[in-house]
Amino acid sequence: MRVFVAGASGALGSYLVPQLVDAGHEVIGTHHSPTSGQLVQALGAEPVRLDLLDPPAVRRAVLDARPDAIVHQVTALADITFGRNLDKIFTVTNRLRTEGTDALLAAAREVGVRRFVAQSFAPYRYFGRDAQLKTEADPVDEVAPPNMQRSADAIRHLEKATLEFGGIALRYGGFYGAANDALIEPVRKRLFPIIGNGGGVFPWMHLDDGAAATVLALEHDGPAIYNIVDDEPAQVRDWLPVLAGALGARPPRHAPAWLARLIAGPAAVLVGTQARGVSNAKAKRELGWTPRYPSWRTGFAQTYSAIAVADGPASNAATRH
């Protein structure tokens, strides 16, 4: 197929393009700067510079490309710094998930595209004390933690619009595998504590596995939603020390919930103590997807083996492996 990858130079897009090419697809990849355009070309795609928040430009790009399928991987999360207000941090990404999705779908309808796959997000969709992994059939929580509601609404918009088109929304786990992973520096500097009992569950996904699932999704009919996460969603108290060890950092600090609420805000406390995990059984069953990195336990060690200790255990220099 001719596959139009919006966000081809991003974290997941840079893994996805080579896998699409290897699978025999012809790829047109969007980027946002001359440097990223060179990357897209080197990955094997035809580069197209595009602002997804410019609907006329999106229409022209899609009409010019005449693709058989579109993959929406555009976010604005590179090199972000987490803070108390996630909605503020995700402002542009929320627009890309709403306005950008609508622009792509409008162009897709006009050109007659039949397959559309979009990047959604699995973590932070469920909260509570229930230890059972959630499936795609379980309704997500309508009310999000404080300062996360607009972000949750944007994801819901993306999923609803994608399904109404007849496409597939992939709820990826938390990414790892990129040199600029947002958690690397906070974990190395011990700025990411275990809050309270550390019982919040987080589902992980290596970028290579996310790309593989996306290639498989293009071969399937929608509408559908799939959780693309590894086999072991885990509590913060379990995975965070392992990540710190893989980065050569000192063990994470512990913070009581009341203190974390003052410093990081109530959303961080809820996420760190009550977030629930999701199951990948449907993606394995229907897509035939098998993660190359089935667990973060081994994935972290393999992925971050190239992280060198520069000035001590808490000060490392990250390099792309």
Residue pairs with C-beta under 8 A, 6 or more apart in sequence:
1 25
1 26
1 67
1 68
1 69
1 115
1 218
2 25
2 26
2 27
2 28
2 65
2 66
2 67
2 68
2 69
3 20
3 25
3 26
3 27
3 28
3 67
3 68
3 69
3 70
3 71
3 218
4 28
4 30
4 61
4 62
4 65
4 67
4 69
4 70
4 71
4 113
5 13
5 16
5 17
5 20
5 27
5 28
5 29
5 30
5 45
5 70
5 71
5 73
6 30
6 50
6 52
6 70
6 71
6 72
6 73
6 74
6 100
6 104
7 13
7 30
7 52
7 72
7 73
7 74
7 75
7 119
8 14
8 16
8 17
8 27
8 29
8 30
8 31
8 40
8 43
8 45
8 47
8 73
9 29
9 30
9 31
9 32
9 36
9 37
9 39
9 40
10 73
10 74
10 75
10 78
11 77
11 78
11 175
11 177
11 178
11 180
11 207
12 73
12 119
12 172
12 175
12 207
12 210
12 211
12 214
13 29
13 73
14 39
14 43
15 177
15 207
15 208
15 210
15 211
16 71
16 73
16 210
16 211
16 214
16 215
17 27
17 29
17 40
17 43
17 44
17 45
18 43
18 44
19 211
19 212
19 214
19 215
20 27
20 45
20 215
20 218
21 27
21 43
21 44
21 45
23 215
25 218
26 46
27 44
27 45
27 46
28 45
28 46
28 48
28 65
28 67
29 40
29 43
29 45
29 46
29 47
29 48
30 40
30 47
30 48
30 49
30 50
30 52
30 61
30 74
31 37
31 39
31 40
31 47
31 48
31 49
31 50
32 49
32 50
32 51
33 49
37 47
37 49
38 47
40 46
40 47
41 47
48 61
48 64
48 65
50 57
50 58
50 61
51 57
52 58
52 74
52 96
52 99
52 100
52 103
52 104
53 95
53 96
53 99
53 100
53 103
54 103
55 99
55 102
55 103
55 106
58 100
58 103
58 104
58 106
58 107
59 103
59 106
59 107
59 110
61 107
62 70
62 104
62 107
62 108
62 110
62 111
62 113
63 107
63 110
63 111
66 111
67 111
67 113
68 113
68 114
68 115
69 113
69 114
69 115
69 116
69 117
69 218
70 104
70 108
70 113
70 115
70 116
70 117
71 116
71 117
71 118
71 214
71 218
72 100
72 101
72 104
72 116
72 117
72 118
72 119
72 158
72 162
73 119
74 96
74 100
74 119
75 93
75 96
75 97
75 119
76 92
76 93
76 96
77 90
77 93
77 182
78 180
79 180
79 182
80 89
80 182
81 89
81 182
82 89
82 182
82 186
83 89
84 147
84 264
84 265
84 267
84 268
85 147
85 265
86 147
86 148
86 151
86 267
87 94
87 147
87 148
87 149
87 150
87 151
88 147
90 150
90 151
90 154
93 151
93 154
94 150
94 151
94 153
94 154
95 154
97 154
97 155
97 157
97 158
98 154
98 157
98 158
101 118
101 157
101 158
101 161
101 162
102 161
104 116
105 116
105 161
105 162
105 165
107 113
108 116
108 165
109 165
114 166
115 167
115 168
115 218
115 222
116 162
116 165
116 166
116 167
116 168
116 222
117 167
117 168
117 169
117 170
117 214
117 217
117 218
118 158
118 159
118 162
118 167
118 168
118 169
118 170
119 158
119 170
119 172
120 155
120 158
120 159
120 162
120 169
120 170
120 171
120 172
120 225
121 155
121 171
121 172
122 171
122 172
122 173
122 203
122 227
122 228
122 229
122 278
123 173
123 174
123 202
123 203
123 275
124 144
124 145
124 148
124 152
124 271
124 275
125 134
125 140
125 141
125 152
125 155
125 171
125 278
126 134
126 138
126 140
126 141
126 275
126 276
126 278
127 141
127 145
127 270
127 274
127 275
127 276
128 274
128 276
129 274
130 276
131 276
133 233
133 276
133 277
133 278
133 279
134 276
134 277
134 278
134 279
135 227
135 278
135 279
135 281
135 282
136 171
136 225
136 226
136 227
136 282
140 152
140 156
141 152
143 149
144 151
144 152
144 153
145 266
145 267
145 270
145 271
146 265
146 266
146 267
147 265
147 267
148 267
158 169
159 169
159 225
162 168
162 169
162 222
162 223
163 169
163 222
163 223
163 224
163 225
164 223
165 222
165 223
166 221
166 222
166 223
167 222
167 223
168 217
168 220
168 222
168 223
168 224
168 225
168 226
169 224
169 225
169 226
170 210
170 213
170 214
170 217
170 225
170 226
170 228
171 225
171 226
171 227
171 228
171 229
171 278
172 205
172 210
172 228
172 229
173 202
173 203
173 204
173 205
173 210
173 227
173 228
173 229
173 230
173 233
173 278
174 202
174 203
174 204
174 205
175 181
175 205
175 207
175 210
176 183
176 204
176 205
176 206
176 207
176 296
176 299
176 300
176 303
177 206
177 207
177 208
177 303
178 207
178 320
179 318
179 319
179 320
180 318
183 192
183 243
184 247
184 307
184 318
185 191
186 192
187 240
187 243
187 244
187 247
187 249
187 252
188 244
188 247
188 248
188 249
188 314
188 315
188 316
189 249
189 314
190 244
190 249
190 250
190 252
190 253
190 314
192 240
192 252
193 252
193 253
193 254
193 255
193 260
194 236
194 237
194 240
194 252
194 253
194 254
194 255
194 272
195 236
195 255
195 256
195 257
195 260
195 264
195 268
195 269
195 272
195 273
196 255
196 256
196 257
196 260
196 269
196 272
196 273
197 237
197 273
198 235
198 236
198 237
198 238
198 240
198 254
198 272
198 273
199 235
199 236
199 237
199 273
199 274
200 235
200 236
200 270
200 271
200 272
200 273
200 274
200 275
201 233
201 234
201 235
201 236
201 275
201 276
201 277
202 233
202 234
202 235
202 236
202 239
202 275
202 277
203 227
203 229
203 230
203 233
203 277
203 278
204 229
204 230
204 232
204 233
204 234
204 239
204 296
204 299
205 228
205 229
205 230
205 291
206 230
206 291
206 292
206 293
206 299
206 303
208 292
208 293
209 228
209 230
209 289
209 291
209 292
209 293
210 228
212 289
212 292
213 226
213 228
213 283
213 287
213 289
214 228
216 287
216 288
216 289
217 226
217 287
220 286
220 287
224 286
226 282
226 283
226 286
226 287
227 278
227 279
227 280
227 282
227 283
228 280
228 283
228 289
229 277
229 278
229 279
229 280
230 280
230 291
230 293
230 294
230 295
230 296
230 299
231 280
231 291
231 294
231 295
232 294
232 295
232 296
232 297
233 277
233 278
234 277
234 296
236 272
239 296
239 300
240 252
241 251
241 252
242 296
242 297
242 300
243 296
243 300
243 304
244 250
244 251
244 252
245 251
246 300
246 301
246 303
246 304
246 305
246 307
247 304
247 307
247 316
248 307
248 309
248 313
248 316
249 313
249 314
249 316
250 313
250 314
255 263
257 269
257 273
260 268
260 269
260 272
261 268
261 269
280 289
280 291
283 289
284 290
293 299
293 302
293 303
303 321
304 321
305 321
306 318
306 319
306 320
306 321
307 316
307 317
307 318
307 319
308 316
308 317
308 319
309 315
309 316
310 316
310 317
